[in-house]
């Protein structure tokens, strides 16, 4: 885990991203190549964004901060799941590990 830079003599323990204008960026792509999705569909997206703002907010009950990045979408597109499956699987495993969950490897697992 990366160490975050303290802010105003207070430790920063978490970082988040708020994404704005995602609908606008994705709508531009769908205007060129329309698609129809249904409730429950799982789709994969790639978004390019600019960090537009950085703020700090207190984490309740402890004297530390959360760094909040606001990212403004430039463009976005739907991608085929196989394009990002390895990245998403790694992200899922990293989140599980951070929560204390460890998968038991089976023969054939990557």
HELIX and SHEET records of a PDB file:
HELIX    1   1 UNK A   22  UNK A   32  1                                  11    
HELIX    2   2 UNK A   81  UNK A   98  1                                  18    
SHEET    1   A 3 UNK A  12  UNK A  20  0                                        
SHEET    2   A 3 UNK A  65  UNK A  79  1                                        
SHEET    3   A 3 UNK A  44  UNK A  58 -1                                        
END                                                                             
